[in-house]
Amino acid sequence: MPSFDVVSKIDLAELDNAVNQTKKELSTRYDFQGVNADIIVAPDNTSVTVKANSEDKVQAAKEVLLVKLAKRGISLRVLEFGDIEKTGLANVKQPIKLQQGIPVEKSKELIKVLKDSKIKVQGSIQADQLRVTGKNRDDLQAAMALFRKEQDRLSLDMQFTNFRD
């Protein structure tokens, strides 16, 4: 039976490249001279933390990071911004959570969208991905088009993998 998987993954090498490019740009920018700004990726690649000595500098560093991520092909839908927090010594930081995989709630919403569309396919949740099966290829392609349309409303970055005929 034809099927495909809906996944949400970040290319970690591209994430690392974007962070390194951002650090390099911040070290050469005039408005960041003497500012102890840093961008740190968590060891488990689940979050990025932007640190600086003022909220304005954190915002500016975050903007540079977003531009670099977009240029590297990483969707900005995978980012969840935390609140800007004060740390010791008059520094501030902002955590940015990276979404890897599709949460169960979002998977349930996608299945509901499939059922409401009356396309003859079934969705099943498998850990952090969604498998969609149907009788023919045209129905699966219609489901992919429907998911692409719903991407912004659900604020979810999706890739389609493992297409089997």
C-alpha positions as CSV (number, residue, x, y, z in Angstrom):
1,M,0.0,0.0,0.0
2,P,1.5,3.4,-0.9
3,S,2.6,5.6,2.0
4,F,4.9,8.4,3.1
5,D,6.1,9.8,6.3
6,V,5.8,13.4,7.6
7,V,8.7,14.4,9.7
8,S,10.1,17.6,11.1
9,K,13.9,17.6,11.3
10,I,16.6,20.2,11.4
11,D,19.9,19.8,9.5
12,L,22.3,20.0,12.4
13,A,25.3,20.7,10.2
14,E,23.6,23.7,8.7
15,L,22.5,24.9,12.2
16,D,26.1,24.7,13.3
17,N,27.3,26.6,10.2
18,A,24.7,29.4,10.8
19,V,25.7,29.8,14.4
20,N,29.4,30.0,13.5
21,Q,28.7,32.5,10.8
22,T,26.6,34.6,13.2
23,K,29.4,34.5,15.8
24,K,31.9,35.6,13.2
25,E,29.7,38.5,12.0
26,L,29.1,39.7,15.6
27,S,32.8,39.7,16.3
28,T,33.5,42.0,13.4
29,R,30.5,44.4,13.7
30,Y,31.2,47.9,14.9
31,D,28.2,48.1,17.2
32,F,29.3,44.8,19.0
33,Q,32.8,46.0,19.8
34,G,33.4,45.6,23.5
35,V,30.1,43.7,23.9
36,N,30.3,40.2,25.3
37,A,27.8,38.6,23.0
38,D,27.6,34.9,22.4
39,I,25.4,32.3,20.8
40,I,25.5,28.8,22.4
41,V,24.0,25.6,21.0
42,A,23.0,23.1,23.7
43,P,25.0,19.9,23.6
44,D,21.9,17.9,22.8
45,N,21.0,20.3,20.0
46,T,17.5,21.1,21.4
47,S,18.1,24.8,22.0
48,V,20.2,27.8,21.2
49,T,20.9,30.6,23.8
50,V,21.7,34.2,22.7
51,K,23.6,36.1,25.4
52,A,24.7,39.8,25.5
53,N,25.0,42.7,28.0
54,S,21.6,44.4,27.0
55,E,18.3,43.4,25.6
56,D,19.0,45.5,22.5
57,K,22.1,43.6,21.8
58,V,20.3,40.2,22.3
59,Q,17.7,41.3,19.8
60,A,20.3,42.4,17.3
61,A,22.2,39.2,17.7
62,K,19.0,37.2,17.3
63,E,18.1,39.0,14.1
64,V,21.6,38.2,12.6
65,L,21.1,34.5,13.6
66,L,17.6,34.4,12.0
67,V,19.0,35.8,8.7
68,K,21.8,33.2,8.8
69,L,19.4,30.4,9.5
70,A,17.1,31.4,6.7
71,K,20.0,31.7,4.2
72,R,21.2,28.2,5.3
73,G,17.7,26.7,4.5
74,I,16.5,26.1,8.0
75,S,12.9,27.1,8.4
76,L,12.2,29.6,11.1
77,R,9.0,27.7,12.0
78,V,11.2,25.3,14.1
79,L,12.1,28.1,16.5
80,E,10.3,28.8,19.8
81,F,11.5,31.9,21.5
82,G,11.7,32.1,25.2
83,D,11.5,35.2,27.4
84,I,14.6,37.4,27.7
85,E,16.0,36.7,31.2
86,K,18.5,38.6,33.3
87,T,21.6,36.8,34.4
88,G,24.3,37.8,36.7
89,L,26.7,40.8,36.1
90,A,24.1,42.8,34.1
91,N,23.9,40.3,31.3
92,V,20.8,39.0,29.6
93,K,20.0,35.9,27.6
94,Q,17.2,34.5,25.5
95,P,16.7,30.8,25.0
96,I,15.4,29.6,21.6
97,K,14.0,26.1,21.6
98,L,14.5,24.0,18.5
99,Q,11.6,21.7,17.5
100,Q,12.7,18.3,16.4
101,G,10.0,15.9,15.4
102,I,6.3,16.4,15.3
103,P,4.6,16.7,18.7
104,V,1.6,14.4,19.3
105,E,-0.9,17.3,19.5
106,K,0.2,18.6,16.1
107,S,0.0,15.1,14.7
108,K,-3.5,14.8,15.9
109,E,-4.4,18.1,14.3
110,L,-2.9,16.9,11.0
111,I,-4.9,13.7,11.2
112,K,-8.1,15.8,11.8
113,V,-7.2,18.0,8.8
114,L,-6.9,14.8,6.7
115,K,-10.3,13.5,7.9
116,D,-12.0,16.8,7.3
117,S,-10.7,17.0,3.7
118,K,-12.4,13.7,2.7
119,I,-9.2,12.5,1.0
120,K,-9.1,8.7,1.0
121,V,-6.0,8.4,3.2
122,Q,-5.2,7.3,6.8
123,G,-2.7,8.8,9.1
124,S,-1.0,7.1,12.0
125,I,1.2,8.6,14.6
126,Q,4.6,6.8,15.0
127,A,6.7,8.4,17.8
128,D,7.7,11.9,16.5
129,Q,6.5,11.4,12.9
130,L,3.2,10.8,11.0
131,R,2.7,8.0,8.5
132,V,0.1,8.6,5.8
133,T,-1.2,5.6,3.8
134,G,-3.7,5.5,0.9
135,K,-4.8,3.4,-2.0
136,N,-3.2,5.5,-4.8
137,R,-0.4,8.0,-5.4
138,D,-2.8,10.8,-6.3
139,D,-4.5,10.8,-2.9
140,L,-1.1,10.9,-1.2
141,Q,0.0,13.8,-3.3
142,A,-3.2,15.6,-2.5
143,A,-2.5,15.0,1.2
144,M,1.0,16.5,0.8
145,A,-0.5,19.6,-0.9
146,L,-3.0,19.9,2.0
147,F,-0.2,19.6,4.6
148,R,1.9,22.3,2.8
149,K,-1.1,24.6,2.9
150,E,-1.6,24.0,6.7
151,Q,2.1,24.5,7.5
152,D,1.8,28.2,8.5
153,R,-1.4,27.8,10.4
154,L,0.1,25.0,12.5
155,S,3.5,26.7,12.7
156,L,5.1,23.4,11.9
157,D,8.0,22.7,9.5
158,M,7.4,19.5,7.6
159,Q,9.3,17.3,5.3
160,F,7.9,14.3,3.4
161,T,10.1,11.2,3.4
162,N,10.0,7.5,2.7
163,F,7.5,7.8,-0.2
164,R,6.6,4.2,-1.2
165,D,4.5,3.2,-4.1
